[in-house]
Amino acid sequence: MILLSMKCKRSWRETELDLEDELAIEVTLRLAIQEAGPEFIAEFISKLAFDNYKAKKMLDEAEEYIYELEDVVNSLPRNMHNP
């Protein structure tokens, strides 16, 4: 299981990967590294790290927005039409 965030009381960014998915990711990365060649490994890793950083930042912002919306919805008055 991969946990993408542990700072919130509950995380919606939790996922489980099947062994087949893990293998597919590993094979893809190995092929990409093999194709890149030793002279481009550092650049390849740098690009992966940068893309990972951007994805994490987008997820952090989405999570913050979701919790803000949840707070707004929870603060709405309850009535017969909005139980």
C-alpha positions as protocol buffer text, in pm:
chain_id: "A"
residue {
  index: 1
  type: MET
  ca { x: 0 y: 0 z: 0 }
}
residue {
  index: 2
  type: ILE
  ca { x: 126 y: 347 z: -84 }
}
residue {
  index: 3
  type: LEU
  ca { x: 39 y: 640 z: 139 }
}
residue {
  index: 4
  type: LEU
  ca { x: 75 y: 969 z: -39 }
}
residue {
  index: 5
  type: SER
  ca { x: 2 y: 1186 z: 263 }
}
residue {
  index: 6
  type: MET
  ca { x: -4 y: 1136 z: 636 }
}
residue {
  index: 7
  type: LYS
  ca { x: -49 y: 1496 z: 755 }
}
residue {
  index: 8
  type: CYS
  ca { x: -430 y: 1496 z: 757 }
}
residue {
  index: 9
  type: LYS
  ca { x: -657 y: 1316 z: 998 }
}
residue {
  index: 10
  type: ARG
  ca { x: -774 y: 1101 z: 711 }
}
residue {
  index: 11
  type: SER
  ca { x: -630 y: 1068 z: 368 }
}
residue {
  index: 12
  type: TRP
  ca { x: -822 y: 1024 z: 47 }
}
residue {
  index: 13
  type: ARG
  ca { x: -487 y: 978 z: -128 }
}
residue {
  index: 14
  type: GLU
  ca { x: -436 y: 620 z: -27 }
}
residue {
  index: 15
  type: THR
  ca { x: -412 y: 346 z: -282 }
}
residue {
  index: 16
  type: GLU
  ca { x: -319 y: -15 z: -317 }
}
residue {
  index: 17
  type: LEU
  ca { x: -124 y: -145 z: -614 }
}
residue {
  index: 18
  type: ASP
  ca { x: -160 y: -494 z: -748 }
}
residue {
  index: 19
  type: LEU
  ca { x: 158 y: -691 z: -801 }
}
residue {
  index: 20
  type: GLU
  ca { x: 94 y: -672 z: -1175 }
}
residue {
  index: 21
  type: ASP
  ca { x: 84 y: -291 z: -1158 }
}
residue {
  index: 22
  type: GLU
  ca { x: 404 y: -280 z: -952 }
}
residue {
  index: 23
  type: LEU
  ca { x: 575 y: -507 z: -1204 }
}
residue {
  index: 24
  type: ALA
  ca { x: 453 y: -296 z: -1496 }
}
residue {
  index: 25
  type: ILE
  ca { x: 592 y: 19 z: -1331 }
}
residue {
  index: 26
  type: GLU
  ca { x: 925 y: -147 z: -1258 }
}
residue {
  index: 27
  type: VAL
  ca { x: 959 y: -286 z: -1611 }
}
residue {
  index: 28
  type: THR
  ca { x: 871 y: 52 z: -1762 }
}
residue {
  index: 29
  type: LEU
  ca { x: 1127 y: 233 z: -1547 }
}
residue {
  index: 30
  type: ARG
  ca { x: 1396 y: -23 z: -1624 }
}
residue {
  index: 31
  type: LEU
  ca { x: 1330 y: 8 z: -1998 }
}
residue {
  index: 32
  type: ALA
  ca { x: 1335 y: 389 z: -1978 }
}
residue {
  index: 33
  type: ILE
  ca { x: 1665 y: 384 z: -1786 }
}
residue {
  index: 34
  type: GLN
  ca { x: 1811 y: 135 z: -2032 }
}
residue {
  index: 35
  type: GLU
  ca { x: 1704 y: 348 z: -2328 }
}
residue {
  index: 36
  type: ALA
  ca { x: 1830 y: 668 z: -2170 }
}
residue {
  index: 37
  type: GLY
  ca { x: 2178 y: 527 z: -2126 }
}
residue {
  index: 38
  type: PRO
  ca { x: 2424 y: 604 z: -1849 }
}
residue {
  index: 39
  type: GLU
  ca { x: 2492 y: 960 z: -1965 }
}
residue {
  index: 40
  type: PHE
  ca { x: 2126 y: 1062 z: -1925 }
}
residue {
  index: 41
  type: ILE
  ca { x: 2037 y: 880 z: -1601 }
}
residue {
  index: 42
  type: ALA
  ca { x: 2087 y: 1190 z: -1383 }
}
residue {
  index: 43
  type: GLU
  ca { x: 1866 y: 1401 z: -1611 }
}
residue {
  index: 44
  type: PHE
  ca { x: 1602 y: 1125 z: -1621 }
}
residue {
  index: 45
  type: ILE
  ca { x: 1595 y: 1099 z: -1240 }
}
residue {
  index: 46
  type: SER
  ca { x: 1578 y: 1477 z: -1210 }
}
residue {
  index: 47
  type: LYS
  ca { x: 1277 y: 1492 z: -1443 }
}
residue {
  index: 48
  type: LEU
  ca { x: 1103 y: 1212 z: -1250 }
}
residue {
  index: 49
  type: ALA
  ca { x: 1164 y: 1395 z: -922 }
}
residue {
  index: 50
  type: PHE
  ca { x: 1034 y: 1723 z: -1065 }
}
residue {
  index: 51
  type: ASP
  ca { x: 720 y: 1558 z: -1205 }
}
residue {
  index: 52
  type: ASN
  ca { x: 664 y: 1385 z: -871 }
}
residue {
  index: 53
  type: TYR
  ca { x: 699 y: 1720 z: -691 }
}
residue {
  index: 54
  type: LYS
  ca { x: 444 y: 1885 z: -923 }
}
residue {
  index: 55
  type: ALA
  ca { x: 199 y: 1596 z: -879 }
}
residue {
  index: 56
  type: LYS
  ca { x: 235 y: 1607 z: -500 }
}
residue {
  index: 57
  type: LYS
  ca { x: 180 y: 1984 z: -498 }
}
residue {
  index: 58
  type: MET
  ca { x: -137 y: 1946 z: -708 }
}
residue {
  index: 59
  type: LEU
  ca { x: -265 y: 1675 z: -475 }
}
residue {
  index: 60
  type: ASP
  ca { x: -191 y: 1888 z: -168 }
}
residue {
  index: 61
  type: GLU
  ca { x: -386 y: 2179 z: -318 }
}
residue {
  index: 62
  type: ALA
  ca { x: -674 y: 1953 z: -420 }
}
residue {
  index: 63
  type: GLU
  ca { x: -687 y: 1801 z: -72 }
}
residue {
  index: 64
  type: GLU
  ca { x: -694 y: 2145 z: 89 }
}
residue {
  index: 65
  type: TYR
  ca { x: -976 y: 2252 z: -144 }
}
residue {
  index: 66
  type: ILE
  ca { x: -1175 y: 1936 z: -71 }
}
residue {
  index: 67
  type: TYR
  ca { x: -1149 y: 1991 z: 305 }
}
residue {
  index: 68
  type: GLU
  ca { x: -1249 y: 2356 z: 265 }
}
residue {
  index: 69
  type: LEU
  ca { x: -1556 y: 2252 z: 67 }
}
residue {
  index: 70
  type: GLU
  ca { x: -1634 y: 1988 z: 327 }
}
residue {
  index: 71
  type: ASP
  ca { x: -1621 y: 2253 z: 600 }
}
residue {
  index: 72
  type: VAL
  ca { x: -1856 y: 2478 z: 402 }
}
residue {
  index: 73
  type: VAL
  ca { x: -2103 y: 2195 z: 342 }
}
residue {
  index: 74
  type: ASN
  ca { x: -2090 y: 2089 z: 708 }
}
residue {
  index: 75
  type: SER
  ca { x: -2161 y: 2448 z: 818 }
}
residue {
  index: 76
  type: LEU
  ca { x: -2479 y: 2475 z: 611 }
}
residue {
  index: 77
  type: PRO
  ca { x: -2801 y: 2471 z: 814 }
}
residue {
  index: 78
  type: ARG
  ca { x: -2978 y: 2138 z: 823 }
}
residue {
  index: 79
  type: ASN
  ca { x: -3345 y: 2118 z: 736 }
}
residue {
  index: 80
  type: MET
  ca { x: -3591 y: 1865 z: 597 }
}
residue {
  index: 81
  type: HIS
  ca { x: -3460 y: 1915 z: 244 }
}
residue {
  index: 82
  type: ASN
  ca { x: -3096 y: 1906 z: 348 }
}
residue {
  index: 83
  type: PRO
  ca { x: -3061 y: 1627 z: 608 }
}
